[in-house]
Every structure is written in C-alpha cells, then in structure tokens.
Amino acid sequence: MSKEEIKALRRPFIKELFRNNKFNLTMTVIACFLAATSEIVVSWLIKDISDLISGDSSMGFKTLLLIAIGGFALMGVAWILDCVFLSEFRSKAMKQYREYAFFRLMEKGIQAFSGENSSLYISALSNDVNTIERDFINMLQNTIQVGLAFIGALAVMIYLSPLLTLIAIGFSLLPILVSAFLGDRAAKAEKEVSDRKENYTGMMKDALTGFSVIKSFKAERSIARMHDASNEGVADASKKRSKVTINVAYASNFAGGILQFGVFFVAAAMALSGKGITAGTAIVFVQLLNFVLAPIQIFPTFYAGAKSSFGLIDKLALALNQNIEDEGEQVKPELTEGITVNDLEFSYEEGRPVLKDVDIDMKAGGCYALVGGSGSGKSTILNLLMASSKDYKGEILYDGKELKRVSAGSLYDLVSIIQQNVFVFNSTIRDNITMFSEFPEEEIDRAVRMSGLKQLIDEKGADYLCGENGSGLSGGERQRISIARALLRKTPVLLVDEATAALDAETSFEVLDAILKLDGYTRVIVTHDLDENILRRLNGLFALKNGVVSEQGTFDELMEKKGYFYSLYTVSQSV
C-alpha cells in the first residue's frame, strides 16, 4: 500500500481527535498566545531594566513596573484558560479516538478474527492509545506555545539586530538537522515497542485462557519461560526506545548549547566593538535565545512523538481496513426452500484442501446434523454457512441465493449461531439474553421458556449478575442463554457448533432436546454426541470423513448400511 493510501486511512482517526473539539483547542491556543506574549514582555523588560540601570532606557521605572504587572496578568489569564479547556481538549480527543476505533472494530465481518490476532486491537486500544496521548496530544499544546513564543522572540530579535538574528539562524541549522535525523529512529523504536507489547498481550491472554490446561499438564515452568521470553522482548525494545529518547534529548541540548553560546559570544563581541548593540540588547538576546532554543529542543521530541503516534495509528487503521463487511444483496429474513451446498471446496492453506466436493441439501424447517471425526470438516462447513470466508469454490445457497452475493447484515437477520464457547457478559441474565436491546416482555418470556431458562430465572431472578464470562453460571446455563439469544432474534436458521462438547451427558441431552423442540426453525447441528434418542429425531445426518461427505441419510438408513456412520456410532457406544 502506498504512503498516500496509508495517509488516507489515517486521516479519519486524526479527525476524531479534533471533532467537536475545536473550541477547546482554540481556547488553549489563545492561552498559548497569552502565555507566549507574557514571556516576550518579561524578556523585553529585562532589556529595558538593564538599559535603565546603564542610563540608556527611554522609559521610567513606574512605566516598566506597570508593563511587568500587565505581563504577569496575561500569564494569569492563560493559566485560567488552560485549567478550564486544556484537560477537556485532551480527554475528549482520546475519548473520541477510542470510540471511533471501537466502532470501526465492530464494523468488521464475523470472519474478522478467524485469521487475525485480537491482541493487536487490545494493545492498540490500551498501550498504543496511552502513547498517542502522551507523545502527541499532551505535547501539542506545549509545542504550540513554544512555537508562538519562538515567532515573537524572532520578531523582537530582528527588530533589535537583523545581523545578529541572521547569525542565530545560521547556528540553528545544526539542531534542525539533528531533529530530522533522529525523528525516524524514534518512530521505528516506538513501533517496535508496540509490536512487542502486542505479542506480550497475546501471550498473557493465552496463558489466562488456558490456565486450567497449564495446571493439569504441569506446564507452569514452560509457560513461565515463554512469558519471560516475551517479557524480555518488551524490555529490550523499551531499552532501545529509551536510548533513542536519550539520544534525542542530549543531541538537541548539545546542538542548542552551541546555538546559545555561539550567539552569546557574537553579541558580546558586537557590544564591545560598539556596533549598535547595548548591554541590554546583548542580555535580552541571550534571554530570547531561550525561546529560539525551546522549539529546537521540543520540536524534535514532538516530531518524533507525532511520527511514532502516526505509525501506531497507521498500524490500527490498516488492521481495521481488513475483513470489513461487504455490501451485497438484501434478502428477506426467511427460509422457505432450504440450504443447498454444491461441489463445495475450501482450503485454509494453498494446496491443503479441508473440504472436497461437498454436496448437502437441507429442507427449510428441518433439523440436520453434521457428524464425523476430529478434523473432518464439520465446523468448517458450519462457519462457511455463517460466511466466515468467501474464498471457497462451489456454491452455498440460501433459497437459491448464492451466499457470496448476500449482504452480511441480511445474513445475520437470517442466521444465528450457537457455539461451544458461549461468551457471557458480566451483566444480568436478562441483559445477556437480550444483548442489551429492547424486546417486548412476551417475546423474552417465550425465549426463556423455550430455551429451558425459566427454572434458573425463577431461582436467581432475571437481574442476577452472571460474573466475568458467566463464571456464576454452569455450562448448561450458559448454553441455554445462547439458545435464548438466538430465539429472541427469531432468525429462521440456527447453526449449532459443538454446543454440548463441554457438558455432561444429562445436560447435553437437555440442551439438544431443547434445540430439537424448536419447531419452525431450520437447525444445523455439529455434534460429537451420538445419542440414539437425539439422532432418531433428526431429518437427516451427514457423515464427514477427511473433508468429504461419505454418507448421508436418516439414522435408521445409515445404520442399515453398516458403513462409516455405523462404525462411528458403534465406537461411541463402547466408550
């Protein structure tokens, strides 16, 4: 992607920092102007006071005192404006940035995280946002003030001595070159820190998610070594960034020192040689050089911080630009004919097909199951039915309409999925059923009754807090919540992916029984549970082996064949 294309992706994120925030920024700029003016006035006063002592000033003591009071009054007004508007500008900028980034994240398709690293987004909205706030937003106002003071100081210097000002500009070239040279290094160092923190966040997420597995396999030491290696990567990157930051600061100070002393000695030589420079002018030039020097010290830091921040914004913008929901044909949320799969082929990796020549026909209103060994392609088919990827060959048809041409929004009104890992928010049972939307009370009651949640709500109440990821609920209760969610949405198609894999036999039967009783829905179930009482009630079974539908038919038909399904069923009963 070209630099211009990346800038175009970055632009809306930058706009969010300033959207509806321009008044706050304007008031902080006014505060900067008043503060800069106050600083220039005080510097000018130093000149006139010095000249007054030596007898070269045209202004009296009282006049200078009144000007001094006015200068400090301007500083007081600037202080008040900053107290009121500066913190508002900074907090609003970052609030809007986070909200926009999260909104864009929610726009991604359901397939977004099948091939993406979610740690990138966690890091971008935590570590990276803090860096952007510190190195760009918080530095912006200070840089503006320093810039205004620089302009004022330069104007006064030109007025006092154009020649000496020209010499000062010549000395300023060195700090500017230092700034340009070190800015790119700082940006690269900051991006490396961000990447390392992203990896560390991912490692921590995996460790906490798989904590029970780690403990049961006594893998604590191995995981600790992985943690330490990832942590060391963050520390090394941070160390490199720190070195670059130190180099920027010292190089800027060194170059600024050359500027300050160079101009000071030239001014002193001009004053001693009688070339129209008074002692007060020489002194004020040294004072004003602080304002000339300040941008040379701060601008490299701000430039490096801004460039680093833009790099982090670009990284997020590029990620958010992938897997966006495509526009497509709008279809009605109804299924009257059924779902048909013709000659379906799919691969996650080139040359390694997961599905081959899959043909499936499921009538509307029926209940079907995909069965087979691990890795046979069952869940892949279910995910493709939910448009997890459009990189397949063949056809997936809903009432004769090719899935690739159906808009994502229409598909989500047509299909719901109940998965093995049900995410439950740390909110009430009611909120988790409704997903924070408003529904008529009778519809909620219907979903609760049909999903088998009535007993739970009678015991604990609809306002019972479920805990982090449903820690206050059993596995069966969480699954019933996911069924209730799907029922409340009233999508005509329900996809059920290993929903009972982590449940005991009794609870597994209860959950599948609840799904089978849902008349009027087209249900497609991926299951490892080969319970005869469940399988006999299905309209059809599709037995997959190595990515191919090896057999299909009803339970009795497949058992009579005594083929692959018969073997699967027989083995499951002997376990």
C-alpha positions, 0 to 999 in steps of 0.5 A: 500500500502506498504512503498516500493510501496509508495517509488516507486511512489515517486521516479519519482517526486524526479527525476524531481527535479534533471533532467537536473539539475545536473550541477547546483547542482554540481556547488553549491556543489563545492561552498559548498566545497569552502565555507566549506574549507574557514571556516576550514582555518579561524578556523585553523588560529585562532589556529595558531594566538593564538599559535603565540601570546603564542610563540608556532606557527611554522609559521610567521605572513606574512605566516598566513596573506597570508593563511587568504587572500587565505581563504577569496578568496575561500569564494569569489569564492563560493559566485560567484558560488552560485549567478550564479547556486544556484537560477537556481538549485532551480527554475528549480527543482520546475519548473520541479516538477510542470510540471511533476505533471501537466502532470501526472494530465492530464494523468488521465481518464475523470472519474478522478474527478467524485469521487475525490476532485480537491482541493487536486491537487490545494493545492498540486500544490500551498501550498504543492509545496511552502513547498517542496521548502522551507523545502527541496530544499532551505535547501539542499544546506545549509545542504550540506555545513554544512555537508562538513564543519562538515567532515573537522572540524572532520578531523582537530579535530582528527588530533589535539586530537583523545581523545578529538574528541572521547569525542565530539562524545560521547556528540553528541549522545544526539542531534542525538537522539533528531533529530530522535525523533522529525523528525516524529512529524514534518512530521505528523504536516506538513501533517496535515497542508496540509490536512487542507489547502486542505479542506480550498481550497475546501471550498473557491472554493465552496463558489466562485462557488456558490456565486450567490446561497449564495446571493439569499438564504441569506446564507452569515452568514452560509457560513461565519461560515463554512469558519471560521470553516475551517479557524480555522482548518488551524490555529490550525494545523499551531499552532501545526506545529509551536510548533513542529518547536519550539520544534525542534529548542530549543531541538537541541540548548539545546542538542548542548549547552551541546555538546559545553560546555561539550567539552569546559570544557574537553579541558580546563581541558586537557590544564591545566593538560598539556596533549598535548593540547595548548591554541590554540588547546583548542580555535580552538576546541571550534571554530570547535565545531561550525561546529560539532554543525551546522549539529546537529542543521540543520540536524534535521530541514532538516530531518524533512523538507525532511520527511514532503516534502516526505509525501506531495509528497507521498500524490500527487503521490498516488492521481495521481496513481488513475483513470489513463487511461487504455490501451485497444483496438484501434478502428477506429474513426467511427460509422457505426452500432450504440450504443447498451446498454444491461441489463445495471446496475450501482450503485454509492453506494453498494446496491443503484442501479441508473440504472436497466436493461437498454436496448437502441439501437441507429442507427449510424447517428441518433439523440436520446434523453434521457428524464425523471425526476430529478434523473432518470438516464439520465446523468448517462447513458450519462457519462457511454457512455463517460466511466466515470466508468467501474464498471457497469454490462451489456454491452455498445457497440460501433459497437459491441465493448464492451466499457470496452475493448476500449482504452480511447484515441480511445474513445475520437477520437470517442466521444465528449461531450457537457455539461451544464457547458461549461468551457471557457478559458480566451483566444480568441474565436478562441483559445477556439474553437480550444483548442489551436491546429492547424486546417486548416482555412476551417475546423474552418470556417465550425465549426463556421458556423455550430455551429451558431458562425459566427454572434458573430465572425463577431461582436467581431472578432475571437481574442476577449478575452472571460474573466475568464470562458467566463464571456464576453460571454452569455450562448448561446455563450458559448454553441455554442463554445462547439458545435464548439469544438466538430465539429472541432474534427469531432468525429462521436458521440456527447453526449449532457448533459443538454446543454440548462438547463441554457438558455432561451427558444429562445436560447435553441431552437437555440442551439438544432436546431443547434445540430439537423442540424448536419447531419452525426453525431450520437447525444445523447441528455439529455434534460429537454426541451420538445419542440414539434418542437425539439422532432418531429425531433428526431429518437427516445426518451427514457423515464427514470423513477427511473433508468429504461427505461419505454418507448421508441419510436418516439414522435408521438408513445409515445404520442399515448400511453398516458403513462409516456412520455405523462404525462411528456410532458403534465406537461411541457406544463402547466408550 
